[in-house]
Amino acid sequence: MNSSKSCIKLAIASGKGGTGKTLLSTNLAALIAESQNVLLVDLDVEEPNDSIFFQGKLKAVLPQHKMIPEWDSEKCTLCGLCAKVCNFGAVVDLGTSISITPPLCHNCYACSELCPVDALPMVESHMGDINLFDNGKLTLLEGRLNTNEEHSVPLIEKVHKEVEKNYSHIKYQIFDSPPGTSCPVVAATSKCHYVILVTEPTPFGLNDLVMAVEMLKVYDKPMGVIINRDGAGNEKIEEFCEKEGVDMLGKIPYDMEIARAYSRGELLLGNGSYKAIISNIFNAIEKLHL
Amino acid sequence: MKKIKEIVVLSGKGGTGKTSVAASFALIAGKDAIIADCDVDAANMHLVLKPNFAHSQVYCGGDVAVLNQDSCTLCGKCKEVCRFDAVDFSNGRYTIKDLDCEGCGYCSHVCPSGAITMVERKSGDLFISHIKNGSQMVHAKLSPGAENSGKLVAQVKTNAGRIAGEVGCEYVIADGAPGIGCPVASSLSGASLAVMVTEPTKSALHDLKRVLTVAKRFNVRPLCIINKYNINSDQTAVIKEFIEKEGITHLADIPFDSSFVKAMGQAKSIIEVDSKMKALLEETWGKVKEIAQTV
């Protein structure tokens, strides 16, 4: 509908983990790459898996930093203001020194900029990398958080910025998002035009789908659903989607061969009938006229 | 009194069977364990354990800035200092975008007219319930899109530990979140053992390696269960080799079969529908208890 948009940003999310986000993201991107350029962005920065499915070359590693305060004991007068203004317990006044706990820091700059003697300058801290893989028509950008970091949102935002800066010429952009319904999912999906939720027809899948839909409604996101491991519990999912006005975009069958291909880190497109499933999903997405 | 042992079930990758294993352990342990559902942003244990939501309390994960228009002098300092782009200026007035506010309070400190106050923001609910096996469970529901799920996990665990102490039960079984972020770190903090549930896929091994480094950082001894081991025996061999090399105790191989699908469909634990699985998981829980006595 929106002709002014130069690219279509599709988030693949789920609520529940292990429902098939990566399966769909990698195969959909590979399918699109058969006919045009496509960007696949792995925003599950805590556990990025997309690169396992491609043999492309690692072209660049872009180190990503966040800013955290560093205590300068020479300048500090131990007035204690920094600890008072920190709302996250990251800066603590120990009486004779100031202690900083970087994992608790939300990078708000309050302690640093309110310090009357500049004793808490903000310094760069490496939080992870953006890895760029070249697979011909498919470009893969992978966000990878260091395992000693607990907050993925700052890195997810950096990846989005990198995409906006250098890749807005690619029409189809697929963002493989983290599981759950909390802040990392919001950060991953908020910049996208449309969210595809991958679910499974079990009470667990439905429970988490309901929460994911509730979350996306807060942000007014248009969304659709793919049922993976298609089976006995479909009806309840379809009923729910109809009631909530969520598009039903397709199904991926319950099939041990799909699970085995995934387990080996392989795509499904080599098999004609599996390829048809992914093509049908892509057709359904195109019909949305995003 | 004996020290309460906290067993946290983790995986790195989602969907490997954390909840299936944790719920099975819970039903086997019965009144010996208090259950803590630490996957607060996609909680599922309640579907299997049928809690009665006996007590609930509001959870506030942080603050949100509230701007009083009457005392605002339109100086714009709040917008200048906000690193989260949460202050909007339109139609001649400043407003706080609730959803973007991080709750740091920087704006409230620089506002010259005291127009901004920080108030607690509700970010979820915490429940203490009796469950179908006669024991108790602490669980929570994070508000959609909320932050600070690590803090909520800490509260879930604190409550579970307190109840375990009160009723004199020896174990807390915690079902963890996928990933390696703040809820996972929070569930590992102070835990006695981490049971890693993995599956024979390349993705799961990649993710297992990352979550193991987090367990190491918190000094929590990991144990390993390979779930669905029969979907790819080559990859199962790769995982076994890896955990052996790392010196991680291998607890069990759980096969994938149709009873899993049946159990999931009925929101039951696997031990309720399959007697062989029941025996296997009883034996596994026995091993976990034995190892827990040594840490």
Boltz contact constraints between the chains, C-beta under 6 A:
constraints:
  - contact:
      token1: [A, 15]
      token2: [B, 42]
      max_distance: 6.0
  - contact:
      token1: [A, 16]
      token2: [B, 42]
      max_distance: 6.0
  - contact:
      token1: [A, 17]
      token2: [B, 14]
      max_distance: 6.0
  - contact:
      token1: [A, 17]
      token2: [B, 15]
      max_distance: 6.0
  - contact:
      token1: [A, 17]
      token2: [B, 178]
      max_distance: 6.0
  - contact:
      token1: [A, 18]
      token2: [B, 14]
      max_distance: 6.0
  - contact:
      token1: [A, 18]
      token2: [B, 15]
      max_distance: 6.0
  - contact:
      token1: [A, 46]
      token2: [B, 179]
      max_distance: 6.0
  - contact:
      token1: [A, 46]
      token2: [B, 180]
      max_distance: 6.0
  - contact:
      token1: [A, 46]
      token2: [B, 181]
      max_distance: 6.0
  - contact:
      token1: [A, 47]
      token2: [B, 12]
      max_distance: 6.0
  - contact:
      token1: [A, 47]
      token2: [B, 13]
      max_distance: 6.0
  - contact:
      token1: [A, 47]
      token2: [B, 179]
      max_distance: 6.0
  - contact:
      token1: [A, 47]
      token2: [B, 207]
      max_distance: 6.0
  - contact:
      token1: [A, 49]
      token2: [B, 203]
      max_distance: 6.0
  - contact:
      token1: [A, 52]
      token2: [B, 202]
      max_distance: 6.0
  - contact:
      token1: [A, 52]
      token2: [B, 203]
      max_distance: 6.0
  - contact:
      token1: [A, 85]
      token2: [B, 109]
      max_distance: 6.0
  - contact:
      token1: [A, 87]
      token2: [B, 104]
      max_distance: 6.0
  - contact:
      token1: [A, 87]
      token2: [B, 105]
      max_distance: 6.0
  - contact:
      token1: [A, 106]
      token2: [B, 102]
      max_distance: 6.0
  - contact:
      token1: [A, 106]
      token2: [B, 104]
      max_distance: 6.0
  - contact:
      token1: [A, 108]
      token2: [B, 83]
      max_distance: 6.0
  - contact:
      token1: [A, 108]
      token2: [B, 104]
      max_distance: 6.0
  - contact:
      token1: [A, 108]
      token2: [B, 106]
      max_distance: 6.0
  - contact:
      token1: [A, 109]
      token2: [B, 83]
      max_distance: 6.0
  - contact:
      token1: [A, 110]
      token2: [B, 104]
      max_distance: 6.0
  - contact:
      token1: [A, 110]
      token2: [B, 106]
      max_distance: 6.0
  - contact:
      token1: [A, 147]
      token2: [B, 180]
      max_distance: 6.0
  - contact:
      token1: [A, 147]
      token2: [B, 210]
      max_distance: 6.0
  - contact:
      token1: [A, 147]
      token2: [B, 213]
      max_distance: 6.0
  - contact:
      token1: [A, 147]
      token2: [B, 214]
      max_distance: 6.0
  - contact:
      token1: [A, 150]
      token2: [B, 181]
      max_distance: 6.0
  - contact:
      token1: [A, 150]
      token2: [B, 182]
      max_distance: 6.0
  - contact:
      token1: [A, 150]
      token2: [B, 185]
      max_distance: 6.0
  - contact:
      token1: [A, 152]
      token2: [B, 181]
      max_distance: 6.0
  - contact:
      token1: [A, 179]
      token2: [B, 14]
      max_distance: 6.0
  - contact:
      token1: [A, 179]
      token2: [B, 178]
      max_distance: 6.0
  - contact:
      token1: [A, 180]
      token2: [B, 41]
      max_distance: 6.0
  - contact:
      token1: [A, 180]
      token2: [B, 42]
      max_distance: 6.0
  - contact:
      token1: [A, 181]
      token2: [B, 41]
      max_distance: 6.0
  - contact:
      token1: [A, 181]
      token2: [B, 144]
      max_distance: 6.0
  - contact:
      token1: [A, 182]
      token2: [B, 41]
      max_distance: 6.0
  - contact:
      token1: [A, 182]
      token2: [B, 142]
      max_distance: 6.0
  - contact:
      token1: [A, 182]
      token2: [B, 146]
      max_distance: 6.0
  - contact:
      token1: [A, 182]
      token2: [B, 149]
      max_distance: 6.0
  - contact:
      token1: [A, 183]
      token2: [B, 147]
      max_distance: 6.0
  - contact:
      token1: [A, 186]
      token2: [B, 145]
      max_distance: 6.0
  - contact:
      token1: [A, 202]
      token2: [B, 264]
      max_distance: 6.0
  - contact:
      token1: [A, 203]
      token2: [B, 47]
      max_distance: 6.0
  - contact:
      token1: [A, 203]
      token2: [B, 267]
      max_distance: 6.0
  - contact:
      token1: [A, 204]
      token2: [B, 44]
      max_distance: 6.0
  - contact:
      token1: [A, 207]
      token2: [B, 47]
      max_distance: 6.0
  - contact:
      token1: [A, 208]
      token2: [B, 42]
      max_distance: 6.0
  - contact:
      token1: [A, 214]
      token2: [B, 144]
      max_distance: 6.0
  - contact:
      token1: [A, 215]
      token2: [B, 144]
      max_distance: 6.0
  - contact:
      token1: [A, 215]
      token2: [B, 145]
      max_distance: 6.0
  - contact:
      token1: [A, 218]
      token2: [B, 144]
      max_distance: 6.0
  - contact:
      token1: [A, 218]
      token2: [B, 145]
      max_distance: 6.0
  - contact:
      token1: [A, 232]
      token2: [B, 265]
      max_distance: 6.0
  - contact:
      token1: [A, 233]
      token2: [B, 265]
      max_distance: 6.0
  - contact:
      token1: [A, 259]
      token2: [B, 231]
      max_distance: 6.0
  - contact:
      token1: [A, 260]
      token2: [B, 232]
      max_distance: 6.0
  - contact:
      token1: [A, 263]
      token2: [B, 200]
      max_distance: 6.0
  - contact:
      token1: [A, 263]
      token2: [B, 201]
      max_distance: 6.0
  - contact:
      token1: [A, 263]
      token2: [B, 231]
      max_distance: 6.0
  - contact:
      token1: [A, 263]
      token2: [B, 232]
      max_distance: 6.0
  - contact:
      token1: [A, 263]
      token2: [B, 235]
      max_distance: 6.0
  - contact:
      token1: [A, 265]
      token2: [B, 202]
      max_distance: 6.0
